[in-house]
Amino acid sequence: MVPVAVRPHRYGDDMAFGQPSGPPATAAQMRELLALVVAAGHADFRDARGPLQLTQRQAAGKFTREEAEEYIERLQAEAETATQGEADSAPRAPSTLRAPNPAPRPRSTAGRRIDLTGVPSEALAGELQSRGWVVMEP
């Protein structure tokens, strides 16, 4: 018989499903990430889940340091690209006359009723699909 090394099973060796694979993001990273998400026009992480392709865990505000850093870099790059596009198309004004950019409004419509009876259903379906919803005819 050939001797075989047996390694005893220890609890905690396996990672549970849906658990983060690294240390949690720092408070400073989370503040910066939330500020970038709000600047992109979203109310919070849950509102940004579809457009930013966040997982359910991330939509609840739970990021690893590595994930937070990746999203921060991505959102900063998108913001720089957007501001460069605006700067190229807008006429230049003297810097003393420029007003600061107003804070973006949250996209949430909770508590507000909007009359959409005149909007074509194709347009509504297209908007919902662009936000990550699945749309089908009744």
C-alpha positions in Angstrom: 0.0 0.0 0.0 1.1 3.5 -0.8 0.8 6.0 2.0 -1.4 9.0 1.2 -1.3 12.3 3.0 -4.7 13.2 4.4 -5.6 16.8 5.1 -8.4 17.1 7.6 -11.3 19.4 6.5 -11.4 22.6 8.5 -14.5 24.8 8.6 -14.0 28.1 7.0 -11.7 26.9 4.2 -14.4 27.3 1.6 -15.8 30.6 0.7 -19.6 30.9 0.9 -21.7 31.9 -2.1 -22.0 35.6 -2.6 -19.3 36.6 -0.1 -16.7 39.2 -1.0 -13.3 38.0 -1.9 -11.3 40.6 -0.2 -11.2 43.2 2.6 -14.1 45.7 2.6 -13.7 49.2 1.0 -12.6 52.0 3.3 -15.0 54.7 4.4 -13.1 57.2 2.2 -13.5 55.0 -0.8 -17.2 54.6 -0.2 -17.7 58.4 0.2 -15.9 59.0 -3.0 -17.7 56.3 -4.9 -21.1 57.5 -3.7 -20.3 61.0 -4.7 -19.3 59.8 -8.2 -22.5 57.8 -8.5 -24.6 60.8 -7.5 -22.7 63.0 -9.9 -23.5 60.5 -12.7 -27.2 61.2 -12.1 -28.2 58.3 -9.8 -29.8 58.6 -6.4 -27.8 55.8 -4.8 -26.2 52.4 -5.5 -29.5 50.7 -5.9 -30.6 53.2 -8.5 -27.3 52.7 -10.3 -27.4 48.9 -10.2 -28.6 48.4 -13.8 -26.6 51.1 -15.6 -23.4 50.3 -13.7 -23.9 46.6 -13.7 -23.6 46.3 -10.0 -24.3 43.0 -8.2 -27.0 42.7 -5.5 -24.3 42.9 -2.8 -22.7 46.1 -4.4 -26.2 47.7 -4.8 -26.5 47.3 -1.0 -23.3 49.4 -0.6 -20.9 46.5 0.1 -17.7 46.7 -2.0 -14.2 45.2 -1.6 -11.3 47.7 -1.8 -10.4 46.4 -5.2 -14.0 46.7 -6.6 -14.4 50.2 -5.1 -11.1 51.3 -6.7 -12.1 49.9 -10.1 -15.5 51.7 -10.0 -13.9 54.9 -8.9 -11.4 54.8 -11.7 -14.2 54.0 -14.2 -16.6 56.7 -13.1 -13.8 59.3 -13.0 -12.8 58.4 -16.5 -16.4 58.7 -17.7 -16.8 62.0 -15.9 -13.6 63.3 -17.6 -14.8 62.2 -21.0 -18.2 63.8 -20.5 -16.6 67.1 -19.4 -14.2 67.1 -22.3 -17.1 66.6 -24.7 -19.0 69.4 -23.2 -15.9 71.7 -23.3 -15.3 71.0 -26.9 -18.9 71.7 -28.0 -19.6 74.7 -25.7 -18.4 78.2 -26.6 -15.6 79.3 -24.3 -16.4 82.0 -21.7 -14.1 83.9 -19.5 -13.4 82.0 -16.3 -14.6 84.8 -14.1 -18.1 84.5 -15.6 -18.5 80.8 -15.3 -21.1 79.7 -12.7 -20.4 76.5 -10.8 -22.2 73.4 -12.0 -25.5 72.8 -10.1 -25.7 69.5 -8.1 -27.5 66.8 -10.2 -31.0 66.0 -9.2 -31.7 62.5 -8.0 -33.6 60.4 -10.6 -36.0 58.9 -8.1 -39.7 59.6 -8.7 -40.9 58.2 -5.4 -43.8 60.1 -4.1 -44.4 61.9 -7.5 -47.1 60.9 -10.0 -46.3 61.4 -13.7 -49.0 61.3 -16.4 -47.6 59.0 -19.1 -50.9 58.5 -21.1 -49.6 60.4 -24.1 -46.2 58.6 -24.3 -46.0 55.8 -26.9 -45.6 52.4 -25.3 -42.5 51.7 -27.5 -40.8 54.8 -26.0 -41.6 53.7 -22.5 -40.4 50.1 -23.2 -37.2 51.5 -24.7 -36.5 53.7 -21.7 -37.1 50.8 -19.2 -34.9 48.5 -21.2 -32.1 51.1 -21.2 -32.3 51.1 -17.4 -32.0 47.3 -17.2 -35.6 46.2 -17.0 -37.0 43.3 -19.0 -40.1 44.4 -20.9 -42.7 42.1 -22.6 -46.2 42.6 -24.0 -49.1 41.4 -21.9 
